[in-house]
Amino acid sequence: MKKLALTLGSVALLPQAALAHVGDHGASLFVSGVMHPLGGTDHVLAMVAVGLWAAVTAGRALWALPLGFVGAMLAGGALGAMGLVLPGVEPMILASIVLLGVAAALAWRAPLAVGVGIVAAFGLFHGHAHGTEGPAAGLLSYGAGFAFATMALHGAGVALGLGLNALSVRGAARAFGAGTAVAGLALTFA
């Protein structure tokens, strides 16, 4: 568990612009889609924070928050791929890191519909970035790739939060949430 925490913490400290990118990963569109959220610290932090918030909230939030994010992210990806403009995408992505980190740090137990609404709103903006910068052809394969990577990152956040709670490391999951919020602020002013 310490290795996972150290790895996630190290990733959060990597200096990267708050921009998603596809780049040439030399593989299929699915792999390109997988690499897209993994290639930006902003996406990694926000997606892990969704999982952390779900873990500290527990109950139905364990599946509802991640699925709400991914569903809206796919809709945002479709909007971006169609060329529809969504204003403030990058500021909303940065805001998502900070606010989702704060929600996890405070262990905010929002009503489920409110929590899902919040993550869905942020998911829409993350998805728009993915869709805008994705390939013109093969959107389904690419979208499946970035949905898969997103669910894996949510799962990592849930596993980290639940694992720390199971080990009775008091407040550690909340501390990771606070660290996420601080990293989001650092990216904002980078």
Residue pairs with C-beta under 8 A, 6 or more apart in sequence:
1 163
1 164
1 167
4 156
4 159
4 160
4 163
5 160
5 164
5 172
5 176
8 48
8 156
8 160
8 176
9 179
11 41
11 44
12 41
12 44
12 45
12 179
12 180
12 183
13 183
14 41
15 41
15 190
16 40
16 41
16 42
16 187
17 40
17 190
18 40
18 41
18 42
18 90
18 93
18 94
18 187
18 188
18 190
19 40
19 42
19 90
19 129
20 36
20 37
20 39
20 40
20 42
20 43
20 93
20 126
20 129
20 130
20 133
21 36
21 39
21 40
21 133
22 32
22 35
22 36
22 39
22 133
22 134
22 135
23 32
23 35
23 39
25 31
25 32
25 35
28 141
29 135
29 138
29 141
29 142
29 145
30 141
30 142
30 144
30 145
30 148
31 145
32 134
32 135
32 142
32 145
33 130
33 134
33 141
33 142
33 143
33 144
33 145
33 146
33 147
33 148
33 149
34 145
34 146
34 148
34 149
35 145
35 149
36 43
36 130
36 133
36 134
36 142
36 145
36 146
36 149
37 43
37 44
37 47
37 126
37 130
37 146
37 149
37 150
37 153
38 44
38 149
38 153
41 183
41 187
42 93
42 94
42 97
42 184
42 187
43 93
43 126
43 129
43 150
43 153
44 153
45 97
45 101
45 180
45 183
45 184
45 187
46 93
46 96
46 97
46 100
46 122
46 126
46 184
47 69
47 126
47 150
47 153
47 154
47 157
48 153
48 154
48 156
48 157
48 160
48 180
49 96
49 97
49 100
49 101
49 103
49 104
49 157
49 177
49 180
50 65
50 66
50 69
50 100
50 119
50 153
50 154
50 157
51 65
51 66
51 153
51 154
51 155
51 156
51 157
51 158
51 159
51 160
51 161
52 100
52 101
52 104
52 157
52 158
52 160
52 161
52 173
52 176
52 177
52 180
53 61
53 65
53 100
53 103
53 104
53 108
53 115
53 119
53 157
53 177
54 61
54 62
54 63
54 64
54 65
54 66
54 154
54 157
54 158
54 161
55 62
55 104
55 157
55 158
55 159
55 160
55 161
55 162
55 165
55 173
56 104
56 107
56 161
56 165
56 173
56 174
56 177
57 65
57 107
57 108
57 109
57 110
57 115
59 112
60 112
61 112
61 115
62 158
64 112
64 115
64 116
65 115
65 116
65 119
65 154
66 119
66 151
66 154
66 155
66 158
68 115
68 116
68 117
68 119
68 120
68 123
69 119
69 120
69 122
69 123
69 126
69 150
69 154
70 123
70 147
70 150
70 151
70 154
71 120
71 123
72 119
72 120
72 121
72 122
72 123
72 124
72 127
73 123
73 124
73 126
73 127
73 130
73 146
73 147
73 150
74 127
74 143
74 147
75 124
75 127
76 86
76 123
76 124
76 125
76 126
76 127
76 128
76 129
76 130
76 131
77 127
77 128
77 130
77 131
77 134
77 139
77 143
77 146
78 127
78 131
78 139
78 143
79 86
79 124
79 127
79 128
79 131
80 86
80 127
80 128
80 129
80 130
80 131
80 132
80 133
80 134
81 131
81 132
81 134
81 139
82 131
86 124
86 125
86 128
88 125
89 125
89 128
89 129
89 132
90 129
92 121
92 122
92 125
93 122
93 125
93 126
93 129
94 184
94 187
94 188
95 122
95 184
96 122
96 125
96 126
96 184
97 180
97 181
97 183
97 184
97 187
98 181
98 184
98 185
98 188
99 118
99 122
99 181
100 118
100 119
100 122
100 177
100 180
101 177
101 178
101 179
101 180
101 181
101 182
101 183
101 184
102 108
102 177
102 178
102 181
103 110
103 115
103 118
103 177
104 161
104 173
104 174
104 176
104 177
104 178
104 180
105 174
105 175
105 177
105 178
105 180
105 181
106 174
106 177
107 173
107 174
107 177
110 118
126 150
127 146
130 143
130 146
131 139
131 143
134 142
134 143
134 146
135 142
160 173
160 176
161 173
161 176
164 172
164 173
164 176
165 173
